[in-house]
Amino acid sequence: MFALDTRLQEDTWLIGDFPLCRLLLSNDSNYPWFILVPRREGITELFQLDDHDQQLMWGETTALARVLKDVFGADKMNVATLGNVVSQLHMHVIVRYQADVAWPGPVWGKHPAQPYTQVDVCAVRDRLASAFDAGFTFSEG
């Protein structure tokens, strides 16, 4: 049974679900920073997913990055799996701007996180609402 890593639960807001991946918003408003987590038990590496799930994850990642670039007007999209701290497979999809606080460097550990409020998270959901197709289910709240 799929369970989200405790650190991801503590450091993110739940946005909803694609057919394979849970979509989370990192609780750092310095960047529109999203995380996709395939809802599969015990997966730590992309190659551990079967071929179908690998293709589905890449498709969801690509679709998300395309939507985020358009909705947030990104200068650059950063997409990566690292998993050095959280071993559960997850894909970071981060909107970057030349004017953001860490540009052009990495976002990790450079600046203190600026937490979202519930109102801010609802505003992010609203921005995404018309951009996602019927294959996405938003979470309650």
N, C-alpha and C positions, 0 to 999 in steps of 0.2 A: 504494500500500500504506500502511495506517495505521501511524503511528509516534507514540508519545507524546512530547511536548515534553520536552527534557532537564530543565528546571527542575521540571516536574511529577514526573518520575521521581525526582528527588533529594529532593523535599520531601513525598512522600506514601508511603503504604503501599497496595499493591494489595489490594482486597477481592474484586473479581470483575467479572462482566459481566452487564448486561441485554442484551436483544436488540440494541439500538443502542449503548448507552453503556458505557464502562468506568467502574467505580466505584472511587474512590480515597478514602483517609482522609488528610486533611492531618496532617502530623506535628507537631501542636500539641494537646496534651491539655488545654489551657485550655478547649476547646470541642469537642463532637462535631461536627467540620467535615468534610463530605464533598464530593467533587468528581465530577461526571459529565462524561465526555469522549466525544462521539460518535466512533465508530471509522470515520471518513471522512477521507480524505486531503485536505490543503490547505484545510480549512474554518476560517475565522477569525470568521465572523459567523453568527448564527442564520439570517438570511434566505438564506444560501448553501446551506443544506440544502434538498432538494426538499420538496414539501408533505408527503409521507408521513413523511419523517424528522423534519420539524419537529413534526408531531403526535406521533410516537413519542417524541421527546425531551421534549416537554411532559408526555406521559403518564408517562414514567419519572421525570421530576422531581417530578411531583405524587404519584406512588405512593411515591417515596422520602421526600418531606417528610412525608407522612401516617404512614408507618411510623416515621420518626425521632421525630416528635412523640409518638407513643404509646409507643415503646420507651424513649425517654430522658426522657419527661415534660417536654417543652419548655414554657416560658412563651411563646415566640415562635419562629417559624421565619424565618430570613433566606435568601432565594433570589435569586441575582443572577448575571449574566454581566458581567464587566468587561473582562478581557483587555488591560489597559494594559501589563502586564509580560510576560505569556505570551499571545502572540497566538492560539495554537490555541484554538478554541472550547471553552469549559468552563463548567459551571454549578456555582456554589457553593451548597450546601445546608447551612446551619449551624444547629445547635440552640443557642438562646439561653435563658439564665436571668436573671431579675432580679438574681440574686446572682453572676453571672459577672464576671470581672475587668474587662471593658470596658463593661458595661451602663451606660447605654443606648446608648453610642457604637458605632462600627464596630469590628470585630475587627482590622482591618488595621493593623499597625505600632504598636499601642498598648502591648503587653506582650511581653516575650521569649517565644518559643515554648517550650513545655515538651514535649520529645520523648516519644513513646510508647516503651515497651519492647516486645519481641516478645510477651511475656506479656500486656501491655495490649491489643495489637492482636488477639490470639486471643480475649480476653474481649469485645472489641467485636464480632468475628465471631460469637461464641457468642450474644450478645444479639440479633443480627440474624437468626440462622439460622432460627428458627421463624416469623419475621415475613414473610420474602420468599416469593413463590410460585415455582412450577416454572420460570418464565421467567428466573430469576436463577441464575447459575452462580458459586459461590464459587471463588476461586483456591486453589491448593495452598499450604499453609504458612500 
